Amino acid sequence: MNGQNRKDIQPGMTVDIVLKQDQQTGKLTRGVVKDILTNSATHPHGIKVRLTDGQIGRVKKVYSE
């Protein structure tokens, strides 16, 4: 899944996000979702989340359990 739909993302899921400072390079950071920060149902650049380690970024890939 590509992370553009809010319904596909739940707290506790493993995801790859792109951090604000990594948007130019596209470097991905893997982590576990703590909070979903985007309120809308979809977002073209990915749903914004906070990981359990406190990093915030937009979801690029969702790993199904």
mmCIF file as Biopython writes it, N, C-alpha, C and O atoms, coordinates in Angstrom:
data_model
#
loop_
_atom_site.group_PDB
_atom_site.id
_atom_site.type_symbol
_atom_site.label_atom_id
_atom_site.label_alt_id
_atom_site.label_comp_id
_atom_site.label_asym_id
_atom_site.label_entity_id
_atom_site.label_seq_id
_atom_site.pdbx_PDB_ins_code
_atom_site.Cartn_x
_atom_site.Cartn_y
_atom_site.Cartn_z
_atom_site.occupancy
_atom_site.B_iso_or_equiv
_atom_site.auth_seq_id
_atom_site.auth_asym_id
_atom_site.pdbx_PDB_model_num
ATOM 1   N N  . MET A ? 1  ? 0.844  -1.193 0.000  1.0 0.0 1  A 1 
ATOM 2   C CA . MET A ? 1  ? 0.000  0.000  0.000  1.0 0.0 1  A 1 
ATOM 3   C C  . MET A ? 1  ? 0.882  1.247  0.000  1.0 0.0 1  A 1 
ATOM 4   O O  . MET A ? 1  ? 2.000  1.234  0.516  1.0 0.0 1  A 1 
ATOM 5   N N  . ASN A ? 2  ? 0.366  2.308  -0.579 1.0 0.0 2  A 1 
ATOM 6   C CA . ASN A ? 2  ? 1.205  3.482  -0.793 1.0 0.0 2  A 1 
ATOM 7   C C  . ASN A ? 2  ? 1.085  4.566  0.280  1.0 0.0 2  A 1 
ATOM 8   O O  . ASN A ? 2  ? 1.846  5.533  0.240  1.0 0.0 2  A 1 
ATOM 9   N N  . GLY A ? 3  ? 0.162  4.444  1.234  1.0 0.0 3  A 1 
ATOM 10  C CA . GLY A ? 3  ? 0.111  5.403  2.327  1.0 0.0 3  A 1 
ATOM 11  C C  . GLY A ? 3  ? -0.632 6.688  2.033  1.0 0.0 3  A 1 
ATOM 12  O O  . GLY A ? 3  ? -0.500 7.652  2.788  1.0 0.0 3  A 1 
ATOM 13  N N  . GLN A ? 4  ? -1.419 6.736  0.948  1.0 0.0 4  A 1 
ATOM 14  C CA . GLN A ? 4  ? -2.178 7.950  0.633  1.0 0.0 4  A 1 
ATOM 15  C C  . GLN A ? 4  ? -3.583 7.920  1.227  1.0 0.0 4  A 1 
ATOM 16  O O  . GLN A ? 4  ? -4.254 8.951  1.254  1.0 0.0 4  A 1 
ATOM 17  N N  . ASN A ? 5  ? -4.042 6.771  1.699  1.0 0.0 5  A 1 
ATOM 18  C CA . ASN A ? 5  ? -5.371 6.642  2.279  1.0 0.0 5  A 1 
ATOM 19  C C  . ASN A ? 5  ? -5.272 6.456  3.784  1.0 0.0 5  A 1 
ATOM 20  O O  . ASN A ? 5  ? -4.597 5.546  4.265  1.0 0.0 5  A 1 
ATOM 21  N N  . ARG A ? 6  ? -5.951 7.327  4.524  1.0 0.0 6  A 1 
ATOM 22  C CA . ARG A ? 6  ? -5.905 7.296  5.987  1.0 0.0 6  A 1 
ATOM 23  C C  . ARG A ? 6  ? -6.432 5.972  6.536  1.0 0.0 6  A 1 
ATOM 24  O O  . ARG A ? 6  ? -5.925 5.472  7.540  1.0 0.0 6  A 1 
ATOM 25  N N  . LYS A ? 7  ? -7.457 5.396  5.879  1.0 0.0 7  A 1 
ATOM 26  C CA . LYS A ? 7  ? -8.077 4.159  6.369  1.0 0.0 7  A 1 
ATOM 27  C C  . LYS A ? 7  ? -7.114 2.969  6.331  1.0 0.0 7  A 1 
ATOM 28  O O  . LYS A ? 7  ? -7.349 1.974  7.017  1.0 0.0 7  A 1 
ATOM 29  N N  . ASP A ? 8  ? -6.043 3.051  5.549  1.0 0.0 8  A 1 
ATOM 30  C CA . ASP A ? 8  ? -5.080 1.951  5.432  1.0 0.0 8  A 1 
ATOM 31  C C  . ASP A ? 8  ? -4.031 1.963  6.542  1.0 0.0 8  A 1 
ATOM 32  O O  . ASP A ? 8  ? -3.243 1.024  6.656  1.0 0.0 8  A 1 
ATOM 33  N N  . ILE A ? 9  ? -4.014 3.020  7.364  1.0 0.0 9  A 1 
ATOM 34  C CA . ILE A ? 9  ? -2.944 3.201  8.354  1.0 0.0 9  A 1 
ATOM 35  C C  . ILE A ? 9  ? -3.555 3.192  9.752  1.0 0.0 9  A 1 
ATOM 36  O O  . ILE A ? 9  ? -4.520 3.904  10.031 1.0 0.0 9  A 1 
ATOM 37  N N  . GLN A ? 10 ? -2.972 2.369  10.624 1.0 0.0 10 A 1 
ATOM 38  C CA . GLN A ? 10 ? -3.434 2.278  12.009 1.0 0.0 10 A 1 
ATOM 39  C C  . GLN A ? 10 ? -2.226 2.389  12.933 1.0 0.0 10 A 1 
ATOM 40  O O  . GLN A ? 10 ? -1.130 1.978  12.553 1.0 0.0 10 A 1 
ATOM 41  N N  . PRO A ? 11 ? -2.399 2.938  14.146 1.0 0.0 11 A 1 
ATOM 42  C CA . PRO A ? 11 ? -1.303 2.931  15.124 1.0 0.0 11 A 1 
ATOM 43  C C  . PRO A ? 11 ? -0.815 1.501  15.359 1.0 0.0 11 A 1 
ATOM 44  O O  . PRO A ? 11 ? -1.612 0.568  15.460 1.0 0.0 11 A 1 
ATOM 45  N N  . GLY A ? 12 ? 0.505  1.346  15.443 1.0 0.0 12 A 1 
ATOM 46  C CA . GLY A ? 12 ? 1.107  0.033  15.645 1.0 0.0 12 A 1 
ATOM 47  C C  . GLY A ? 12 ? 1.605  -0.615 14.366 1.0 0.0 12 A 1 
ATOM 48  O O  . GLY A ? 12 ? 2.316  -1.618 14.422 1.0 0.0 12 A 1 
ATOM 49  N N  . MET A ? 13 ? 1.242  -0.054 13.197 1.0 0.0 13 A 1 
ATOM 50  C CA . MET A ? 13 ? 1.689  -0.615 11.918 1.0 0.0 13 A 1 
ATOM 51  C C  . MET A ? 13 ? 3.112  -0.167 11.613 1.0 0.0 13 A 1 
ATOM 52  O O  . MET A ? 13 ? 3.529  0.921  12.009 1.0 0.0 13 A 1 
ATOM 53  N N  . THR A ? 14 ? 3.852  -1.014 10.906 1.0 0.0 14 A 1 
ATOM 54  C CA . THR A ? 14 ? 5.188  -0.662 10.431 1.0 0.0 14 A 1 
ATOM 55  C C  . THR A ? 14 ? 5.052  0.025  9.077  1.0 0.0 14 A 1 
ATOM 56  O O  . THR A ? 14 ? 4.377  -0.475 8.177  1.0 0.0 14 A 1 
ATOM 57  N N  . VAL A ? 15 ? 5.710  1.189  8.945  1.0 0.0 15 A 1 
ATOM 58  C CA . VAL A ? 15 ? 5.627  1.973  7.713  1.0 0.0 15 A 1 
ATOM 59  C C  . VAL A ? 15 ? 7.000  2.544  7.364  1.0 0.0 15 A 1 
ATOM 60  O O  . VAL A ? 15 ? 7.891  2.611  8.210  1.0 0.0 15 A 1 
ATOM 61  N N  . ASP A ? 16 ? 7.153  2.951  6.112  1.0 0.0 16 A 1 
ATOM 62  C CA . ASP A ? 16 ? 8.291  3.762  5.675  1.0 0.0 16 A 1 
ATOM 63  C C  . ASP A ? 16 ? 7.769  5.166  5.468  1.0 0.0 16 A 1 
ATOM 64  O O  . ASP A ? 16 ? 6.766  5.366  4.782  1.0 0.0 16 A 1 
ATOM 65  N N  . ILE A ? 17 ? 8.454  6.160  6.068  1.0 0.0 17 A 1 
ATOM 66  C CA . ILE A ? 17 ? 8.068  7.562  5.895  1.0 0.0 17 A 1 
ATOM 67  C C  . ILE A ? 17 ? 9.228  8.341  5.295  1.0 0.0 17 A 1 
ATOM 68  O O  . ILE A ? 17 ? 10.382 7.919  5.365  1.0 0.0 17 A 1 
ATOM 69  N N  . VAL A ? 18 ? 8.901  9.485  4.706  1.0 0.0 18 A 1 
ATOM 70  C CA . VAL A ? 18 ? 9.928  10.418 4.264  1.0 0.0 18 A 1 
ATOM 71  C C  . VAL A ? 18 ? 9.847  11.622 5.203  1.0 0.0 18 A 1 
ATOM 72  O O  . VAL A ? 18 ? 8.797  12.251 5.339  1.0 0.0 18 A 1 
ATOM 73  N N  . LEU A ? 19 ? 10.972 11.930 5.847  1.0 0.0 19 A 1 
ATOM 74  C CA . LEU A ? 19 ? 11.043 13.067 6.764  1.0 0.0 19 A 1 
ATOM 75  C C  . LEU A ? 19 ? 11.143 14.359 5.964  1.0 0.0 19 A 1 
ATOM 76  O O  . LEU A ? 19 ? 11.540 14.342 4.799  1.0 0.0 19 A 1 
ATOM 77  N N  . LYS A ? 20 ? 10.780 15.486 6.592  1.0 0.0 20 A 1 
ATOM 78  C CA . LYS A ? 20 ? 10.805 16.781 5.914  1.0 0.0 20 A 1 
ATOM 79  C C  . LYS A ? 20 ? 12.188 17.056 5.307  1.0 0.0 20 A 1 
ATOM 80  O O  . LYS A ? 20 ? 12.287 17.488 4.159  1.0 0.0 20 A 1 
ATOM 81  N N  . GLN A ? 21 ? 13.253 16.803 6.079  1.0 0.0 21 A 1 
ATOM 82  C CA . GLN A ? 21 ? 14.600 17.105 5.586  1.0 0.0 21 A 1 
ATOM 83  C C  . GLN A ? 21 ? 15.059 16.125 4.504  1.0 0.0 21 A 1 
ATOM 84  O O  . GLN A ? 21 ? 16.054 16.378 3.825  1.0 0.0 21 A 1 
ATOM 85  N N  . ASP A ? 22 ? 14.343 15.011 4.338  1.0 0.0 22 A 1 
ATOM 86  C CA . ASP A ? 22 ? 14.715 14.009 3.339  1.0 0.0 22 A 1 
ATOM 87  C C  . ASP A ? 22 ? 13.846 14.072 2.081  1.0 0.0 22 A 1 
ATOM 88  O O  . ASP A ? 22 ? 13.979 13.215 1.208  1.0 0.0 22 A 1 
ATOM 89  N N  . GLN A ? 23 ? 12.962 15.066 1.968  1.0 0.0 23 A 1 
ATOM 90  C CA . GLN A ? 23 ? 12.066 15.133 0.818  1.0 0.0 23 A 1 
ATOM 91  C C  . GLN A ? 23 ? 12.820 15.313 -0.498 1.0 0.0 23 A 1 
ATOM 92  O O  . GLN A ? 23 ? 12.389 14.792 -1.526 1.0 0.0 23 A 1 
ATOM 93  N N  . GLN A ? 24 ? 13.929 16.037 -0.484 1.0 0.0 24 A 1 
ATOM 94  C CA . GLN A ? 24 ? 14.714 16.240 -1.709 1.0 0.0 24 A 1 
ATOM 95  C C  . GLN A ? 24 ? 15.333 14.934 -2.203 1.0 0.0 24 A 1 
ATOM 96  O O  . GLN A ? 24 ? 15.335 14.654 -3.401 1.0 0.0 24 A 1 
ATOM 97  N N  . THR A ? 25 ? 15.861 14.132 -1.264 1.0 0.0 25 A 1 
ATOM 98  C CA . THR A ? 25 ? 16.556 12.900 -1.633 1.0 0.0 25 A 1 
ATOM 99  C C  . THR A ? 25 ? 15.615 11.707 -1.724 1.0 0.0 25 A 1 
ATOM 100 O O  . THR A ? 25 ? 15.916 10.741 -2.425 1.0 0.0 25 A 1 
ATOM 101 N N  . GLY A ? 26 ? 14.490 11.756 -1.034 1.0 0.0 26 A 1 
ATOM 102 C CA . GLY A ? 26 ? 13.559 10.637 -1.021 1.0 0.0 26 A 1 
ATOM 103 C C  . GLY A ? 26 ? 13.968 9.520  -0.080 1.0 0.0 26 A 1 
ATOM 104 O O  . GLY A ? 26 ? 13.427 8.418  -0.156 1.0 0.0 26 A 1 
ATOM 105 N N  . LYS A ? 27 ? 14.928 9.793  0.815  1.0 0.0 27 A 1 
ATOM 106 C CA . LYS A ? 27 ? 15.392 8.779  1.773  1.0 0.0 27 A 1 
ATOM 107 C C  . LYS A ? 27 ? 14.239 8.393  2.701  1.0 0.0 27 A 1 
ATOM 108 O O  . LYS A ? 27 ? 13.550 9.259  3.239  1.0 0.0 27 A 1 
ATOM 109 N N  . LEU A ? 28 ? 14.038 7.087  2.882  1.0 0.0 28 A 1 
ATOM 110 C CA . LEU A ? 28 ? 12.946 6.591  3.704  1.0 0.0 28 A 1 
ATOM 111 C C  . LEU A ? 28 ? 13.426 6.187  5.090  1.0 0.0 28 A 1 
ATOM 112 O O  . LEU A ? 28 ? 14.557 5.734  5.267  1.0 0.0 28 A 1 
ATOM 113 N N  . THR A ? 29 ? 12.548 6.359  6.065  1.0 0.0 29 A 1 
ATOM 114 C CA . THR A ? 29 ? 12.811 5.982  7.445  1.0 0.0 29 A 1 
ATOM 115 C C  . THR A ? 29 ? 11.729 4.993  7.864  1.0 0.0 29 A 1 
ATOM 116 O O  . THR A ? 29 ? 10.540 5.270  7.704  1.0 0.0 29 A 1 
ATOM 117 N N  . ARG A ? 30 ? 12.132 3.843  8.399  1.0 0.0 30 A 1 
ATOM 118 C CA . ARG A ? 30 ? 11.160 2.828  8.813  1.0 0.0 30 A 1 
ATOM 119 C C  . ARG A ? 30 ? 10.863 2.977  10.299 1.0 0.0 30 A 1 
ATOM 120 O O  . ARG A ? 30 ? 11.754 3.258  11.100 1.0 0.0 30 A 1 
ATOM 121 N N  . GLY A ? 31 ? 9.610  2.785  10.648 1.0 0.0 31 A 1 
ATOM 122 C CA . GLY A ? 31 ? 9.227  2.856  12.049 1.0 0.0 31 A 1 
ATOM 123 C C  . GLY A ? 31 ? 7.802  2.387  12.263 1.0 0.0 31 A 1 
ATOM 124 O O  . GLY A ? 31 ? 7.127  1.933  11.339 1.0 0.0 31 A 1 
ATOM 125 N N  . VAL A ? 32 ? 7.359  2.509  13.515 1.0 0.0 32 A 1 
ATOM 126 C CA . VAL A ? 32 ? 6.019  2.070  13.910 1.0 0.0 32 A 1 
ATOM 127 C C  . VAL A ? 32 ? 5.169  3.305  14.192 1.0 0.0 32 A 1 
ATOM 128 O O  . VAL A ? 32 ? 5.601  4.211  14.904 1.0 0.0 32 A 1 
ATOM 129 N N  . VAL A ? 33 ? 3.960  3.339  13.631 1.0 0.0 33 A 1 
ATOM 130 C CA . VAL A ? 33 ? 3.061  4.488  13.774 1.0 0.0 33 A 1 
ATOM 131 C C  . VAL A ? 33 ? 2.596  4.609  15.220 1.0 0.0 33 A 1 
ATOM 132 O O  . VAL A ? 33 ? 2.133  3.641  15.822 1.0 0.0 33 A 1 
ATOM 133 N N  . LYS A ? 34 ? 2.730  5.835  15.773 1.0 0.0 34 A 1 
ATOM 134 C CA . LYS A ? 34 ? 2.174  6.148  17.093 1.0 0.0 34 A 1 
ATOM 135 C C  . LYS A ? 34 ? 0.884  6.943  16.934 1.0 0.0 34 A 1 
ATOM 136 O O  . LYS A ? 34 ? -0.135 6.595  17.531 1.0 0.0 34 A 1 
ATOM 137 N N  . ASP A ? 35 ? 0.919  8.026  16.123 1.0 0.0 35 A 1 
ATOM 138 C CA . ASP A ? 35 ? -0.240 8.892  15.914 1.0 0.0 35 A 1 
ATOM 139 C C  . ASP A ? 35 ? -0.392 9.194  14.429 1.0 0.0 35 A 1 
ATOM 140 O O  . ASP A ? 35 ? 0.596  9.290  13.701 1.0 0.0 35 A 1 
ATOM 141 N N  . ILE A ? 36 ? -1.643 9.344  13.985 1.0 0.0 36 A 1 
ATOM 142 C CA . ILE A ? 36 ? -1.941 9.805  12.633 1.0 0.0 36 A 1 
ATOM 143 C C  . ILE A ? 36 ? -2.249 11.299 12.729 1.0 0.0 36 A 1 
ATOM 144 O O  . ILE A ? 36 ? -3.149 11.700 13.466 1.0 0.0 36 A 1 
ATOM 145 N N  . LEU A ? 37 ? -1.508 12.121 11.990 1.0 0.0 37 A 1 
ATOM 146 C CA . LEU A ? 37 ? -1.617 13.571 12.115 1.0 0.0 37 A 1 
ATOM 147 C C  . LEU A ? 37 ? -2.476 14.210 11.025 1.0 0.0 37 A 1 
ATOM 148 O O  . LEU A ? 37 ? -2.969 15.322 11.214 1.0 0.0 37 A 1 
ATOM 149 N N  . THR A ? 38 ? -2.666 13.537 9.893  1.0 0.0 38 A 1 
ATOM 150 C CA . THR A ? 38 ? -3.501 14.071 8.811  1.0 0.0 38 A 1 
ATOM 151 C C  . THR A ? 38 ? -4.959 13.769 9.128  1.0 0.0 38 A 1 
ATOM 152 O O  . THR A ? 38 ? -5.311 12.629 9.433  1.0 0.0 38 A 1 
ATOM 153 N N  . ASN A ? 39 ? -5.812 14.802 9.055  1.0 0.0 39 A 1 
ATOM 154 C CA . ASN A ? 39 ? -7.229 14.614 9.347  1.0 0.0 39 A 1 
ATOM 155 C C  . ASN A ? 39 ? -8.043 14.189 8.135  1.0 0.0 39 A 1 
ATOM 156 O O  . ASN A ? 39 ? -9.065 13.519 8.285  1.0 0.0 39 A 1 
ATOM 157 N N  . SER A ? 40 ? -7.607 14.570 6.928  1.0 0.0 40 A 1 
ATOM 158 C CA . SER A ? 40 ? -8.387 14.243 5.732  1.0 0.0 40 A 1 
ATOM 159 C C  . SER A ? 40 ? -8.267 12.752 5.404  1.0 0.0 40 A 1 
ATOM 160 O O  . SER A ? 40 ? -7.334 12.084 5.849  1.0 0.0 40 A 1 
ATOM 161 N N  . ALA A ? 41 ? -9.217 12.240 4.623  1.0 0.0 41 A 1 
ATOM 162 C CA . ALA A ? 41 ? -9.266 10.816 4.286  1.0 0.0 41 A 1 
ATOM 163 C C  . ALA A ? 41 ? -8.111 10.397 3.385  1.0 0.0 41 A 1 
ATOM 164 O O  . ALA A ? 41 ? -7.616 9.274  3.484  1.0 0.0 41 A 1 
ATOM 165 N N  . THR A ? 42 ? -7.675 11.313 2.495  1.0 0.0 42 A 1 
ATOM 166 C CA . THR A ? 42 ? -6.556 11.011 1.592  1.0 0.0 42 A 1 
ATOM 167 C C  . THR A ? 42 ? -5.637 12.217 1.509  1.0 0.0 42 A 1 
ATOM 168 O O  . THR A ? 42 ? -6.031 13.336 1.839  1.0 0.0 42 A 1 
ATOM 169 N N  . HIS A ? 43 ? -4.408 11.980 1.064  1.0 0.0 43 A 1 
ATOM 170 C CA . HIS A ? 43 ? -3.458 13.067 0.801  1.0 0.0 43 A 1 
ATOM 171 C C  . HIS A ? 43 ? -2.531 12.611 -0.315 1.0 0.0 43 A 1 
ATOM 172 O O  . HIS A ? 43 ? -1.973 11.517 -0.240 1.0 0.0 43 A 1 
ATOM 173 N N  . PRO A ? 44 ? -2.354 13.440 -1.363 1.0 0.0 44 A 1 
ATOM 174 C CA . PRO A ? 44 ? -1.563 13.002 -2.526 1.0 0.0 44 A 1 
ATOM 175 C C  . PRO A ? 44 ? -0.087 12.723 -2.222 1.0 0.0 44 A 1 
ATOM 176 O O  . PRO A ? 44 ? 0.551  11.958 -2.945 1.0 0.0 44 A 1 
ATOM 177 N N  . HIS A ? 45 ? 0.468  13.331 -1.164 1.0 0.0 45 A 1 
ATOM 178 C CA . HIS A ? 45 ? 1.882  13.114 -0.825 1.0 0.0 45 A 1 
ATOM 179 C C  . HIS A ? 45 ? 2.057  12.094 0.292  1.0 0.0 45 A 1 
ATOM 180 O O  . HIS A ? 45 ? 3.183  11.819 0.708  1.0 0.0 45 A 1 
ATOM 181 N N  . GLY A ? 46 ? 0.970  11.539 0.774  1.0 0.0 46 A 1 
ATOM 182 C CA . GLY A ? 46 ? 1.042  10.552 1.853  1.0 0.0 46 A 1 
ATOM 183 C C  . GLY A ? 46 ? 0.491  11.125 3.147  1.0 0.0 46 A 1 
ATOM 184 O O  . GLY A ? 46 ? 0.581  12.327 3.396  1.0 0.0 46 A 1 
ATOM 185 N N  . ILE A ? 47 ? -0.081 10.256 3.968  1.0 0.0 47 A 1 
ATOM 186 C CA . ILE A ? 47 ? -0.646 10.642 5.255  1.0 0.0 47 A 1 
ATOM 187 C C  . ILE A ? 47 ? 0.493  10.954 6.222  1.0 0.0 47 A 1 
ATOM 188 O O  . ILE A ? 47 ? 1.464  10.204 6.307  1.0 0.0 47 A 1 
ATOM 189 N N  . LYS A ? 48 ? 0.369  12.073 6.954  1.0 0.0 48 A 1 
ATOM 190 C CA . LYS A ? 48 ? 1.415  12.465 7.902  1.0 0.0 48 A 1 
ATOM 191 C C  . LYS A ? 48 ? 1.205  11.731 9.223  1.0 0.0 48 A 1 
ATOM 192 O O  . LYS A ? 48 ? 0.103  11.725 9.772  1.0 0.0 48 A 1 
ATOM 193 N N  . VAL A ? 49 ? 2.276  11.113 9.729  1.0 0.0 49 A 1 
ATOM 194 C CA . VAL A ? 49 ? 2.212  10.353 10.979 1.0 0.0 49 A 1 
ATOM 195 C C  . VAL A ? 49 ? 3.388  10.695 11.890 1.0 0.0 49 A 1 
ATOM 196 O O  . VAL A ? 49 ? 4.411  11.220 11.449 1.0 0.0 49 A 1 
ATOM 197 N N  . ARG A ? 50 ? 3.211  10.381 13.181 1.0 0.0 50 A 1 
ATOM 198 C CA . ARG A ? 50 ? 4.297  10.454 14.162 1.0 0.0 50 A 1 
ATOM 199 C C  . ARG A ? 50 ? 4.655  9.015  14.515 1.0 0.0 50 A 1 
ATOM 200 O O  . ARG A ? 50 ? 3.781  8.214  14.845 1.0 0.0 50 A 1 
ATOM 201 N N  . LEU A ? 51 ? 5.947  8.691  14.445 1.0 0.0 51 A 1 
ATOM 202 C CA . LEU A ? 51 ? 6.417  7.358  14.808 1.0 0.0 51 A 1 
ATOM 203 C C  . LEU A ? 51 ? 6.605  7.261  16.318 1.0 0.0 51 A 1 
ATOM 204 O O  . LEU A ? 51 ? 6.592  8.271  17.021 1.0 0.0 51 A 1 
ATOM 205 N N  . THR A ? 52 ? 6.779  6.041  16.806 1.0 0.0 52 A 1 
ATOM 206 C CA . THR A ? 52 ? 6.956  5.829  18.249 1.0 0.0 52 A 1 
ATOM 207 C C  . THR A ? 52 ? 8.217  6.517  18.776 1.0 0.0 52 A 1 
ATOM 208 O O  . THR A ? 52 ? 8.291  6.831  19.964 1.0 0.0 52 A 1 
ATOM 209 N N  . ASP A ? 53 ? 9.209  6.757  17.915 1.0 0.0 53 A 1 
ATOM 210 C CA . ASP A ? 53 ? 10.432 7.453  18.352 1.0 0.0 53 A 1 
ATOM 211 C C  . ASP A ? 53 ? 10.318 8.974  18.231 1.0 0.0 53 A 1 
ATOM 212 O O  . ASP A ? 53 ? 11.282 9.688  18.504 1.0 0.0 53 A 1 
ATOM 213 N N  . GLY A ? 54 ? 9.140  9.478  17.821 1.0 0.0 54 A 1 
ATOM 214 C CA . GLY A ? 54 ? 8.896  10.913 17.781 1.0 0.0 54 A 1 
ATOM 215 C C  . GLY A ? 54 ? 9.106  11.567 16.430 1.0 0.0 54 A 1 
ATOM 216 O O  . GLY A ? 54 ? 8.771  12.741 16.269 1.0 0.0 54 A 1 
ATOM 217 N N  . GLN A ? 55 ? 9.646  10.854 15.453 1.0 0.0 55 A 1 
ATOM 218 C CA . GLN A ? 55 ? 9.871  11.430 14.126 1.0 0.0 55 A 1 
ATOM 219 C C  . GLN A ? 55 ? 8.535  11.582 13.391 1.0 0.0 55 A 1 
ATOM 220 O O  . GLN A ? 55 ? 7.642  10.744 13.516 1.0 0.0 55 A 1 
ATOM 221 N N  . ILE A ? 56 ? 8.421  12.669 12.623 1.0 0.0 56 A 1 
ATOM 222 C CA . ILE A ? 56 ? 7.197  12.962 11.886 1.0 0.0 56 A 1 
ATOM 223 C C  . ILE A ? 56 ? 7.504  13.011 10.396 1.0 0.0 56 A 1 
ATOM 224 O O  . ILE A ? 56 ? 8.486  13.619 9.972  1.0 0.0 56 A 1 
ATOM 225 N N  . GLY A ? 57 ? 6.652  12.364 9.606  1.0 0.0 57 A 1 
ATOM 226 C CA . GLY A ? 57 ? 6.835  12.384 8.160  1.0 0.0 57 A 1 
ATOM 227 C C  . GLY A ? 57 ? 5.615  11.826 7.457  1.0 0.0 57 A 1 
ATOM 228 O O  . GLY A ? 57 ? 4.635  11.437 8.092  1.0 0.0 57 A 1 
ATOM 229 N N  . ARG A ? 58 ? 5.689  11.794 6.122  1.0 0.0 58 A 1 
ATOM 230 C CA . ARG A ? 58 ? 4.576  11.298 5.313  1.0 0.0 58 A 1 
ATOM 231 C C  . ARG A ? 58 ? 4.822  9.854  4.894  1.0 0.0 58 A 1 
ATOM 232 O O  . ARG A ? 58 ? 5.920  9.492  4.473  1.0 0.0 58 A 1 
ATOM 233 N N  . VAL A ? 59 ? 3.789  9.045  5.016  1.0 0.0 59 A 1 
ATOM 234 C CA . VAL A ? 59 ? 3.888  7.609  4.737  1.0 0.0 59 A 1 
ATOM 235 C C  . VAL A ? 59 ? 4.057  7.375  3.239  1.0 0.0 59 A 1 
ATOM 236 O O  . VAL A ? 59 ? 3.277  7.883  2.434  1.0 0.0 59 A 1 
ATOM 237 N N  . LYS A ? 60 ? 5.072  6.610  2.872  1.0 0.0 60 A 1 
ATOM 238 C CA . LYS A ? 60 ? 5.316  6.223  1.490  1.0 0.0 60 A 1 
ATOM 239 C C  . LYS A ? 60 ? 5.006  4.752  1.252  1.0 0.0 60 A 1 
ATOM 240 O O  . LYS A ? 60 ? 4.648  4.372  0.137  1.0 0.0 60 A 1 
ATOM 241 N N  . LYS A ? 61 ? 5.138  3.915  2.284  1.0 0.0 61 A 1 
ATOM 242 C CA . LYS A ? 61 ? 4.864  2.485  2.130  1.0 0.0 61 A 1 
ATOM 243 C C  . LYS A ? 61 ? 4.333  1.942  3.447  1.0 0.0 61 A 1 
ATOM 244 O O  . LYS A ? 61 ? 4.833  2.267  4.524  1.0 0.0 61 A 1 
ATOM 245 N N  . VAL A ? 62 ? 3.301  1.099  3.332  1.0 0.0 62 A 1 
ATOM 246 C CA . VAL A ? 62 ? 2.701  0.457  4.498  1.0 0.0 62 A 1 
ATOM 247 C C  . VAL A ? 62 ? 3.000  -1.036 4.419  1.0 0.0 62 A 1 
ATOM 248 O O  . VAL A ? 62 ? 2.801  -1.656 3.375  1.0 0.0 62 A 1 
ATOM 249 N N  . TYR A ? 63 ? 3.473  -1.611 5.513  1.0 0.0 63 A 1 
ATOM 250 C CA . TYR A ? 63 ? 3.736  -3.043 5.567  1.0 0.0 63 A 1 
ATOM 251 C C  . TYR A ? 63 ? 2.580  -3.724 6.279  1.0 0.0 63 A 1 
ATOM 252 O O  . TYR A ? 63 ? 2.332  -3.462 7.456  1.0 0.0 63 A 1 
ATOM 253 N N  . SER A ? 64 ? 1.863  -4.607 5.566  1.0 0.0 64 A 1 
ATOM 254 C CA . SER A ? 64 ? 0.748  -5.321 6.187  1.0 0.0 64 A 1 
ATOM 255 C C  . SER A ? 64 ? 1.309  -6.431 7.069  1.0 0.0 64 A 1 
ATOM 256 O O  . SER A ? 64 ? 2.309  -7.070 6.740  1.0 0.0 64 A 1 
ATOM 257 N N  . GLU A ? 65 ? 0.653  -6.635 8.167  1.0 0.0 65 A 1 
ATOM 258 C CA . GLU A ? 65 ? 1.127  -7.624 9.165  1.0 0.0 65 A 1 
ATOM 259 C C  . GLU A ? 65 ? 0.864  -9.032 8.671  1.0 0.0 65 A 1 
ATOM 260 O O  . GLU A ? 65 ? 1.187  -9.999 9.362  1.0 0.0 65 A 1 
#
